[in-house]
Amino acid sequence: MDYQELGKKLKDILKLEREPVALKWVSREPRDIPREEEKSRFCTKLNKALNGETFFSTVEEEECMGGLRYTGMKDPSNFPKNMQSGSFLVPGGVYKNIPAVQRSWKNNLAIDPGIFVAILFAPLTRAEFEPDVIFIVGNATQGMELLHANAYDSGSHGLGADSGPICSSMAAVPYLTGKVTYGFGDIGSRNNMKLKTEEIMVSLPATDLERVVLNLEEMKTKTFFR
């Protein structure tokens, strides 16, 4: 499958302003992709790839607890107690108290730690690897068309993401469930990525990419989508 060509078609059909991002989890560090140069948050890494950068990241380059926890880079039992409890989120106004944090976290899927050593990030149109997940930022209309394209031949509904961090909802969830996921992002990702007010997020399991692109092409010949 030519993922670069599919990326070009996806960007052209939807008229996306920024690059769809290819994500891949790997069990050994690649030799042909540069390593992330500095520590940053998972959502910041996504933003870099949205803007054209290609790199890989390990536990050493991830500075966010969520990015470490939900992408499987670190066992959460090794976090400080305030990180494990979520108490650090209360003063910032994300949750009212620790019980609310704990209840919310039970709904956040995470990739098991200890399996992978790195995550690859690249614009899909230039990805030299077979991705696991495709992450897309666009406006509400573009998101709607992606969800229609997913349902076009399958009748399947996407999973709507809630207030959980996008390292779970937009990365771990589509990876683990094989479902298209959509949402608005959480407060941390929207601040760190400096998203426009009107921008939303959609993630596709890479195995659905060709089908979704072909469906978009066919839909554009029909009355409602011209």
N, C-alpha and C positions, 0 to 999 in steps of 0.2 A: 504494500500500500504506500502510495506517495503522499506522505503527510504534509510535505511542504506545498505541494500543489493543492491539496485539500484546504490548507490554511489560506492560500491565496484566493481560492474560490469563496471560502467562507467570509473572508474580509471584504471581498468585492460584492458578493450578493447582498450582504447586510449593510454594506457601506460603513464598516467599523472604522473609527478614528484611530484606534490603537490596536496593536498586534494581539491576536489570540495567543495564549501562553501554553506551551507544552511542559508538562511536569512528569518526571519519572523517578521512582525510588530504586536505588541500586545497592547491591551488597558489597561492592568494591568501588573505590574511587576511580573515575575515568582518567585516561591519560591524554585524551584529545580535546578536553574542555577545560578552560581556566577555572581555578578555584576562586570563590568569592574573596575579595580583597580585605574585607573588614566585617566585624560583627554587625548584624542588622536583624530586624524583625522579619518573620516569614512574610508578612503582608508587604513590607518594604521590598523584599526580594521579588515578589510578584510584580510590584510596580516597576522595578528595573527591567524585568522581562517584557512587560507591557510596552515599555519604551525602547525595546530593541536589544537588550543585553543578554548574553548567553554565559552561563557559569554553573558550577556546582557548589553546594553548601553542605557542611557537616555539622556535627554538634558544636564544633569550635567556633563556627561563624553565626550561630543563632543566639540572639540575646533575649528572646521572649520566652517566658515559661510556656505559653500556649503553643508557640511554634515548636518547642522541644517536645512537649507532651503529646500533642495531637498528631504530629507527623511521625511519631515513633523514634525520634532522635535520642530521647532520654527517658529513663524510667522515672515516673513522677514520685516514687517512694524515696528518691534521692534528693528531692527538692527540700528547701528549708520549710519549717512548719507553717510559716505564714503564707507560703506559696501553696502548700498542700491544703490548707484550710480555705484559702481564697480571701482571707481577711484584708489583704492589700487592695482588694477591689471596692471595699466599703467606703473608705474616705473619699475616693474619686467619684462616688455616686453611681457606680455601675449596678450595685446591689445595696439593699437597705441593711442587710445583716448576713452573718455567715450561714445560717440555715438556708437562706434564699440562694446563696452561691452554691452550696452543696446540692440542693435540689435541682438547680439548673444544670450543673455539671454532669448529673447522671444521664442527661439526654445527649451529651456530646460524645460522638464516636471518636475513637483514637486508634491509630495503627499501633500494633503491638511493638514495644521497644525491643531492641536487640536483634532485629532482623536485617535492617538496612543501615548503611553507614553514610549515605549521602543522598541528596535530592538534586536532580538536574533541572535547571530552569532555562528556557529558551523561547524566543518568538517561534510560533509554530511554522511560520513561513521559512524559517532557517534552521529548524531542528534537524540534527543529524542522528537522531535516535528515535526509537519507537516509544511514544509517550504512553503514560498510564491515564492521565487526566488532562483535559483541555479547559483552561480557565479563560473566561471572556468577560470583558467589561464593555457595556454599551448602554444605550438609553432604553426606556421602557418598551418602545415599539420593537426594537431589535430583540430584546428579551422575549417578548410575546411571540415573535416569529420563530425563534428557536424552539420555544415550547410547542408551538403548532407543528413545527417540523418533526419534533420527537413523537408527537401523537399521530401524525399524518398517516402512517402505515401500521402503527402499533396500537393506537388508542391509549398509550401509556401516559400517565400523569407524572410530571416531575415532582421532586420533593421540595417543598418550600422551607427555606432556612429561616430560623428564628433569630434570637439575639446572641446566639453562640458565636465564638470566634471563627473567622473564615478558615483558619488552619484546620478546623474540624469540619465545618459545614461545606466549604468549597474545595477541600482537598481530601480529607480522610473519608468523608461521607460518600462522594462519588466513587472513590477508590474501593471502599469496602462493600458498598451496596450495588454498584453497577447502575445506579440511577442518575438521571439528569437532576441537578440541584440548582435552585435559583434563590436569590434573596437580595437584601439591601446592604449586606455587610453589617458588622458590629461597629460600635463607636470607636474602638481602637483602630481598626483597619481603615475606616473612613478618614480618621484624622491623619494616620501615618501615610496613607496613599494619596491624600489630598484629592479625593474624588470630587467630581462635579456633583452638584445637588441632584441632578436628574439621572445620574449614572447608577445602574444596578449590575448585578453579577449573575453569571450562569456558568456552571461547570458541567462538562460532558465526560463520561467515561470514553476514553479514546476509541474503544471498540464500537461506539455509536457514531463516530465522526463521519465516516463515509456515507452511512445511511442518512444522517441528518442533512448533509450537504446535498446529496442527490434529491432528497425530499424538498429542500428549499428551492432547488433549480426547477423542479416540476411545479411546485406551488406558485412560482412566479409567472407561470403560464396560465394560471387560473384567474377567474374574475376578481376574487376578493383580494388577491395579493399583487396584482399588477401595479 
